[in-house]
C-alpha cells in the first residue's frame, strides 16, 4: 500500500513529532507510542517557550487556551495554537503550531500536525491529521469497529488489505485534506493528501491522494 506510507502522506517538517515517525513505515504504527513520546519530548522542551501546566502537560506560552478547556496529559500544545471554549483533550495528544481545537471538540491519542483545524464539534481519536488538514463542523473519526475486532486497512480499488493489529484506529488524514461537515470517517480510513471529502459522507478504507470523494461509488481524480 504505497499510497499509505508516511513518506507519501506527510511533510514531517510540519510537526514537532517528526521523530515519532522515524522508525515507522505506515502512520498508524505510531498510535501506541504517542504517550511515551510526549513524556520524553516534554522533558526536553525549552521552558522559555513552553509552560508546564500539570503532570505531563506542556503548553506553549504563545498558545491561546480558553479557561473552560479541559486539558489532560500527556499533552503538548505547540506555539500559536488555539484551544477554544469547552474543548476536551483527554490525553496522549500533540496539537501542532497554529492549529485550532474548537468548541466542544474532543481529542484522544492523536497527532495533529501544524496549521490543522478541528474547530467545531469534532471527535478525533486514535488518528493522525496532516499539515493544514481540516475537519468540517460535526465531522468525526470512528475509532472502534462495532464488532470490536481488530482494524484492517482496505484499499477498495486494488482489493489489497493490511492488518494493523489495532483495536482502536480512527483515521489517517494526509496533508491538505478537507473533510466536509457531518462526515464519519470509519475505523481504518486513510485519506491521501490534497483530497476533498463531501459533506455527510461515510468514508471507509483508502481514498487516494488528489481525489474528490462524493460517495463510495463516486470518487474522482482532481484535474
C-alpha positions in Angstrom: 0.0 0.0 0.0 2.4 2.6 -1.3 0.0 5.4 -1.1 -0.5 4.9 2.7 3.2 5.2 3.6 4.2 8.1 5.8 6.6 9.4 3.1 3.6 9.8 0.7 1.2 11.2 3.3 3.0 13.8 5.4 5.6 16.5 5.4 7.4 15.7 8.7 8.9 19.2 8.8 5.4 20.4 9.8 5.2 18.7 13.2 7.0 18.8 16.5 6.5 15.0 16.5 8.7 14.2 13.5 10.9 11.8 15.5 7.8 9.8 16.4 7.5 8.7 12.8 11.2 8.0 12.2 11.1 4.2 12.6 7.6 3.6 11.2 6.5 2.9 7.6 2.8 3.5 8.0 1.3 6.3 10.2 -0.9 4.0 12.3 2.2 2.3 13.6 2.8 5.4 15.9 -0.5 5.3 17.7 0.6 3.0 20.6 3.8 5.2 21.0 2.2 8.7 21.3 2.0 8.7 25.1 5.6 7.7 25.8 6.9 10.1 23.1 5.1 13.1 24.6 6.5 12.4 28.1 10.1 12.0 26.7 9.8 15.1 24.4 8.1 17.3 27.0 11.0 17.0 29.4 13.3 18.4 26.7 11.2 21.4 25.8 12.5 24.9 26.4 10.8 26.3 29.5 11.1 29.8 28.0 8.8 28.6 25.2 6.7 26.0 26.9 5.0 26.2 30.3 4.4 23.0 32.2 0.8 23.2 33.4 0.4 19.9 35.1 1.6 16.3 35.1 3.0 15.7 31.6 1.2 18.8 30.2 3.2 21.3 28.2 1.6 24.4 26.6 3.4 26.9 24.5 3.4 30.3 26.1 2.2 31.8 22.8 -0.8 29.4 22.6 -4.3 30.6 23.4 -6.2 28.2 25.7 -9.7 29.1 26.9 -10.2 28.8 30.6 -13.1 26.4 30.0 -11.0 23.9 28.1 -10.2 20.6 29.8 -6.5 19.5 29.4 -5.4 16.1 30.4 -1.9 14.7 29.9 0.3 13.5 28.3 -0.2 16.6 26.1 1.8 19.1 24.1 0.2 22.2 22.7 2.7 23.9 20.3 3.2 27.5 19.6 0.4 29.8 18.4 -2.2 27.0 18.7 -5.7 27.9 19.8 -7.8 25.7 22.1 -11.3 27.1 22.3 -14.2 27.1 24.8 -15.1 23.7 26.2 -12.6 21.7 24.2 -11.9 18.4 25.8 -8.4 16.9 25.4 -8.4 13.5 27.0 -4.7 13.0 26.8 -2.0 11.4 24.5 -2.4 14.4 22.2 0.0 16.6 20.2 -1.5 19.8 18.9 0.7 21.4 16.3 1.8 25.0 15.7 -1.1 27.3 14.7 -3.7 24.6 14.9 -7.3 25.2 16.2 -9.1 22.9 18.5 -12.6 24.3 18.7 -15.8 24.4 20.7 -16.8 21.0 22.2 -14.1 19.2 20.1 -12.7 16.1 21.8 -9.2 14.7 21.2 -7.7 11.4 22.3 -4.5 9.7 21.3 -3.8 11.9 18.3 -1.0 13.7 16.4 -2.3 16.9 14.9 0.3 18.5 12.6 0.8 22.2 12.2 -2.0 24.5 11.0 -4.7 21.9 11.3 -8.3 22.9 12.1 -10.8 20.8 14.1 -12.9 23.8 15.0 -16.5 22.8 15.6 -17.9 19.7 17.4 -15.4 17.2 16.2 -14.3 13.9 17.8 -10.8 12.9 16.8 -9.4 9.7 18.4 -6.5 7.4 17.6 -5.7 9.4 14.5 -3.1 11.4 12.7 -4.1 14.7 10.9 -1.6 16.1 8.4 -0.5 19.6 7.8 -3.3 22.1 7.0 -5.9 19.4 7.1 -9.4 20.5 8.1 -12.4 18.7 9.5 -15.7 20.5 8.9 -18.3 21.0 11.7 -19.6 17.8 13.2 -17.2 15.5 11.3 -15.7 12.7 13.4 -13.4 9.8 13.4 -15.0 6.5 14.5 -12.1 4.6 16.1 -13.6 1.2 17.2 -15.4 -1.3 15.0 -18.9 -2.3 16.1 -17.9 -5.9 16.4 -14.8 -4.9 18.4 -12.5 -6.9 16.0 -9.0 -5.6 15.0 -8.9 -2.9 12.3 -7.9 -3.8 8.8 -6.9 -1.1 6.2 -8.6 -1.9 2.9 -7.8 -0.5 -0.5 -11.1 -0.9 -2.3 -9.5 0.0 -5.7 -6.8 -2.7 -5.6 -8.5 -5.1 -3.2 -5.4 -5.2 -1.0 -5.8 -5.4 2.7 -3.4 -4.8 5.6 -3.8 -6.0 9.2 -2.9 -3.3 11.7 -3.2 -5.3 15.0 -5.0 -2.4 16.5 -8.5 -2.4 18.1 -8.6 1.4 18.1 -7.7 3.2 14.9 -9.6 6.2 13.7 -8.3 8.0 10.5 -5.1 9.0 8.9 -5.5 12.3 7.1 -2.8 13.3 4.7 -1.6 16.9 4.3 -4.2 19.4 3.0 -7.2 17.0 3.4 -10.6 18.7 3.6 -13.4 16.7 5.3 -16.9 18.1 4.8 -19.4 18.8 7.6 -21.0 15.9 9.5 -18.9 13.2 7.8 -18.0 10.0 9.5 -14.5 8.5 9.0 -14.9 4.8 9.8 -12.1 2.8 11.6 -9.1 2.3 9.3 -9.8 5.2 7.0 -6.8 6.5 5.2 -7.3 9.7 3.1 -4.4 10.8 0.8 -3.1 14.3 0.6 -5.0 17.1 -1.2 -8.2 15.1 -1.1 -11.7 16.6 -0.5 -14.5 14.7 1.1 -18.1 15.9 0.5 -20.3 16.8 3.5 -22.4 14.0 5.0 -20.0 11.3 3.7 -19.4 7.9 5.3 -15.8 7.0 4.4 -14.2 3.6 4.8 -10.9 2.3 3.6 -8.3 4.1 1.5 -9.0 7.2 -0.6 -6.2 8.1 -2.9 -4.4 11.4 -3.0 -5.7 14.3 -5.1 -9.3 12.9 -5.1 -12.8 14.2 -4.6 -14.8 11.7 -2.5 -18.5 12.2 -3.3 -19.7 8.8 -2.1 -18.2 5.2 -2.0 -19.2 4.7 -5.6 -18.1 8.1 -6.9 -14.5 9.0 -6.2 -13.0 11.2 -8.9 -9.4 12.4 -9.5 -8.9 16.1 -9.4 -7.9 17.9 -12.6 
